[in-house]
């Protein structure tokens, strides 16, 4: 029987099971792809594990990378901490090899708090280049270039579109539900085939540094081994000894958080101050007549 001759409800059931079948096949393909790509993941992990900056970028993002760069420069003695501020030592910019390090050290030619690095445009520009370095050899595995996903979505949409055209040609216009199902099927395909290579690489890297994670409370700055930078890259600045935790906290080596929006749920709190109700316009617009003392 031709499925396109099925009545509306019958075809919806057919399309549902067809979509499920496609998703099951895609899942099996992904599992097989994982088995084949084990060697690739291990090779990427081996490369990333040699560089704390790549590890940090893989673990989180821009903020984590800048945080690790600050820690690494402190550990190497190119940055110094005085009066809860950071400052580049004399000649540090010339000694640094990484463009990101030079950008950070240039920023701290004058003493400043650790968190200003998270908003500096030059530093952020170099951070993006580190990201591009990691993605070398990885781009082709991204979801956007997954031929199986593209083919599955195209197939399901062609089937749905063909039925919609047939239905409209026969004078049936109740095709909205099929259209919605086609959209949901495409979303499901993207979820099933989403690329998780970076997550798999990071899990492999984290396993390589498991023993370092068990020594968090005993870590100290050691420019020769760079253990502190690697620990910060893999695990973040957590579970440190009280001494090291206090030190990093005082330097504000954390991104600046946006200020929370004022709580407007209580009108009396916003209308009780002279600043918000000091003029008739603010009383009329902001307080809405709720300030009895405004005039």
N, C-alpha and C positions, 0 to 999 in steps of 0.2 A: 504494500500500500504506500502510495506517495504521501509522505508526511506533510507536504504543503497543501494537501487536500483535507487535512484534519480541520475540524471546527476550532474556533478560537481557544476555548478551554483545553481541548485536547492537544493543540499545538503548544500551548504554554507548558503543559506537563512534559511533552516531548523535548522542548527546548531546555527545560530545567535539567532533565537527565542527560541531555547532550552536553550541557555546560559542565555538569559534574564529571562526566566521562573525560572531557578535555582536561579538567583540573587534575584528575587522578593521573592521567598520562603525563602531564607536565610535572607533577610531583615525582613520579618515577624517574623522569629524565633528569630532574635536579639531583636526586639521590645518586644516580649513576655518574652525573657530572662531578659530584663531591668526591666520589671514590677515585675518579680519574685525576682530580686536581689536588689530591693530597700532597703530592710531590711539589706542586707549584706553591701551595700554601706554606709548606715547610721551607722552601727556598726563599720566599718573600719574608717569612719570619726571621730566618737567619740573617738576611740583609738588614731588616729593620732593627733587630736586637743589638746591632753594633752601634746604633746612634740614638741617644736619649731624646733628641729632638723629633725624630721620626716616630718614636714610640709615643711621645706625648701627643703629637698631632693625630696619631691613630686612635689613642685612648679617648680623647675628648674633642679638642678643636683649638681655635686660636688662643683662647685664654690659657688652656693647659700648656700649650707650647711656650708662650711667653713666660709663664710661671716657671717652667723648667729651665728656660734660658737664663732667667735671673738667678736661679739656684746654682746652675752650672758656673756662671760667671763669678758668683760669690765663692764657690768652692775652689775655683782656679785662682782666686786672688786678684782677678781683674776688676772686680767691684769690691768696694769696702763699705761697711756699715758703721755709721757714726750718728749718734743722737737720733736713732730711729729713721735715718734717711740713708739712701744709697748714693754713692759717688764713685765714678770711674777713677782708678789709680792713674798716675802719670804714665803716659805712653801706652795705655791699655788698648786704645783704638788701633794703633799700629801693630800690636801683638796679635790681635784677633784675626782669624782667618775667615770665619763665617760672615757673610754679609749681615745676617740677623744680629750676630754679636756686635758687629761694628755699629749697627744702627742703635742698639740698646746702650752701648757704651758712649756713643755720641750724645744720646739723650741725657745721660748722667754725668756729663762734664761738669755740670753744676749739681749740687746735692738736691735730691728730690725723693718723694715717697715712692714706694715700690709700685703703687697702683697706676701711676701716670703712664707707664709703658703700655698698658692695655688699650689706651686711646690714641696713641701716637700714630699718625698716618704713615710715617716712614717705616716704623716697626711693623705695622700691620701689612704693609706692602711686601716686606721680606718674609713675613709669615706665610703669605699666599704662595711664595716661591718654594718654600719648604714642602707645602702640600703638593705642589706640582711634581716635586722630586719624588715623593712617595708614590704618586700615581703612575710613574713610568712603568709600562708593562702591565698595568692593571686596568686601564680604560676599556679594553675590549671585552672585559668580563662584566661590565655594568649592565644593569637592567635595560637601559635605553637601547642597547645594541644586542639584546638577546633575540636571535631570530625565531626561536621557538615561541616566545611570548608574543612577538609581533604577528607571527603566523596564526597563533591561536585566536588572538583578538580579531584579526582580519576574517578568519573563518566564521567565528560566531556572529560577527556583524553582517557578513554576507548572507548567512542563513536568515537572520532576523530581517534584514532589508528585503530579501526575496519574498518572504511571507507578507511583509507589510505592503509591498507593491501588488502582490496577488490579491490581498484582502481589499485594498483600495479599488483595484480594478473590478472587484465583484460588488462594490457598493458598501463594503463594511469599513467603518471608520473607527471602531473601538480598538485601536492598535497601541494606545498609550502604554498599557501594561507590558506589552512585548518590548517596546522601546526602553522602558525602565529596566527590564530584565537584561537587555543587551548591555546597558551601561553597567549594571551590577556585575555581570559576567566579566566585563573588561577589568573592573576593579579587582575582582577575585583573582583573575589571571596575574595581575601585577603583584598582588600580595603573595601568591604562591611562588612566583618566579623572582621575587625581590632578591637582589644581590646581597650576599652576606659574607663576601670574601674578606672584607676588612675585619669583621667581627671574628672570623675564624683565624685570621692571622694574629690578631691581638690575643686571642686565647692561647695560641701556640707560644707567643712571646711571654705572656704572663707565666706559663708553666716553666719556661726557661729561667725565670727569675724568682721562682717559689722560695728558694733558700734565702735569697736576699730579703724577701718579705717577712721571713721569720725573725730577722735580726733588726727590725725597725727601731726598737727601743735602744739599741746600742750604736746606732749610726751617728757619725760625726762628719764634719766637713773634711774630706781627704782628696786633695787635688790630684794625687797620684793615681788613685783607682777610679775616682769619679763615681763611687758607689752611691753617694747621696743624690746626685743628679739622675742616675738610673732608677733609684727607688722612687723619686718624685715623678719620673716619667711613667713608670709602670703602675704605681699605687696611689700617686698623689701625696700631698702633704698631710697624711693621716697616720694615726697610731705611732707618732714619734715620741721620743723621750720628752718629759716636761720641759727640759732645758731647750731643746731644739724647737719644740712647738711654740714656746714663748718667744723665741728669737724670730721665727718666721712670721708670727702674728704681729709683732711690734713693727716689722718692716712693711706691713701692708702689701705683701706679695700676693694679692688677691685682686680680681677684677672689681672695678667700681660698680656697685649695684645701684640701679635707678631708685630715686626716692619714691616711696609709696604715695599713691594718690591720697589726698585728704579724704577723711571719712565724712561724707555728706548725709549719712543716714540720720543723724541727729541734728535737726534744724536749730535747736537751741544753742548747740555748741558753736555753730558757725555764725550765729547772730548775736552771741553774747559779747563779742569783742568790738571795740570801737573801730578797728580797721575795716571790718566787713560792713559795718553799718554806719560809717561816718558820714555818708552822704545819702541824699534822698534817692539817687539812682540805684545805689547798691541795695538799699532797703527794698526798693520796688522790684528789682530783678532777682537778687540773690535770696532775700529773706521772704519775699512773697507776703509781706504783711505780718510775718511771724515775730518781728521785733517790736514789742510794744513800746520800747523807750526811744525808737528812732523817730525823727521828725524831718 
